Amino acid sequence: MLKTRKQFSIVLILVLAGFGIGIYLQDLKHRESTEAAWESNRFNLKRFNQIRDYTIKMDASNWRSMRDSIGGQLDSFMILRFRREMDSLSNLEQKN
């Protein structure tokens, strides 16, 4: 009986330590992803504010050229984002 209780205690301690380590590592990854999301949001917000300020300057005389310029900036932004995603997928495929 004593040996069984001792083994049970050891297994219980190992399980609790495993859960503790798992929760700690999960928290580290969560902090890392949260920081990346905040940085990305700050960049996107800054970019959005620049485009908004640019559109506020539009009037009847420069509307067409500014509209084309904004469209070009958004197109290039989307192309760069797509390339980044494709590079990320390619890196994942190469690792496997």
C-alpha positions as CSV (number, residue, x, y, z in Angstrom):
1,M,0.0,0.0,0.0
2,L,2.8,2.4,0.9
3,K,4.6,1.8,-2.4
4,T,1.3,2.4,-4.4
5,R,0.7,5.7,-2.5
6,K,4.3,6.8,-3.2
7,Q,4.0,6.0,-6.9
8,F,0.7,7.8,-7.1
9,S,2.2,10.9,-5.5
10,I,5.1,10.8,-8.0
11,V,2.8,10.5,-10.9
12,L,0.5,13.2,-9.6
13,I,3.5,15.6,-9.1
14,L,4.7,14.8,-12.7
15,V,1.2,15.4,-14.2
16,L,0.9,18.7,-12.3
17,A,4.4,19.8,-13.3
18,G,3.6,18.9,-16.9
19,F,0.4,21.0,-16.8
20,G,2.3,23.9,-15.3
21,I,5.0,23.8,-17.9
22,G,2.4,23.5,-20.7
23,I,0.5,26.5,-19.4
24,Y,3.7,28.5,-19.1
25,L,4.8,27.7,-22.7
26,Q,1.3,28.4,-24.0
27,D,1.4,31.8,-22.3
28,L,4.7,32.6,-23.8
29,K,3.4,31.9,-27.3
30,H,0.3,33.8,-26.6
31,R,2.3,36.9,-25.6
32,E,4.5,36.5,-28.7
33,S,1.4,36.4,-31.0
34,T,-0.3,39.2,-29.2
35,E,2.8,41.4,-29.7
36,A,3.0,40.6,-33.4
37,A,-0.7,41.4,-33.8
38,W,-0.4,44.7,-32.0
39,E,2.6,45.7,-34.1
40,S,0.7,44.7,-37.3
41,N,-2.3,46.6,-36.2
42,R,-0.2,49.7,-35.5
43,F,1.4,49.5,-38.9
44,N,-2.0,49.0,-40.6
45,L,-3.6,51.9,-38.7
46,K,-0.7,54.2,-39.6
47,R,-1.1,53.2,-43.2
48,F,-4.9,53.7,-43.1
49,N,-4.5,57.1,-41.5
50,Q,-2.0,58.2,-44.3
51,I,-4.5,57.1,-46.9
52,R,-7.4,58.9,-45.1
53,D,-5.3,62.1,-44.9
54,Y,-4.5,61.8,-48.5
55,T,-8.2,61.4,-49.5
56,I,-9.2,64.4,-47.3
57,K,-7.0,66.5,-49.6
58,M,-9.0,65.5,-52.7
59,D,-11.1,68.0,-54.5
60,A,-12.7,68.2,-57.9
61,S,-9.5,69.3,-59.6
62,N,-7.2,66.5,-58.4
63,W,-9.7,63.7,-57.7
64,R,-8.9,61.5,-60.6
65,S,-5.2,61.5,-60.2
66,M,-5.4,61.0,-56.4
67,R,-8.0,58.2,-56.8
68,D,-5.6,56.4,-59.2
69,S,-2.7,56.9,-56.8
70,I,-4.7,55.5,-53.9
71,G,-5.8,52.5,-56.0
72,G,-2.2,51.9,-57.0
73,Q,-1.0,52.1,-53.3
74,L,-3.7,49.6,-52.2
75,D,-2.9,47.3,-55.1
76,S,0.8,47.3,-54.3
77,F,0.0,46.7,-50.6
78,M,-2.2,43.7,-51.5
79,I,0.5,42.3,-53.8
80,L,3.2,42.6,-51.1
81,R,0.9,40.9,-48.6
82,F,0.1,38.1,-51.0
83,R,3.8,37.6,-51.7
84,R,4.6,37.5,-48.0
85,E,1.9,34.8,-47.5
86,M,3.2,32.8,-50.5
87,D,6.8,33.0,-49.1
88,S,5.5,31.8,-45.8
89,L,3.7,28.8,-47.4
90,S,6.7,28.0,-49.4
91,N,8.9,28.0,-46.3
92,L,6.4,25.6,-44.6
93,E,6.5,23.3,-47.6
94,Q,10.3,23.2,-47.7
95,K,10.4,22.3,-44.0
96,N,8.2,19.3,-44.5
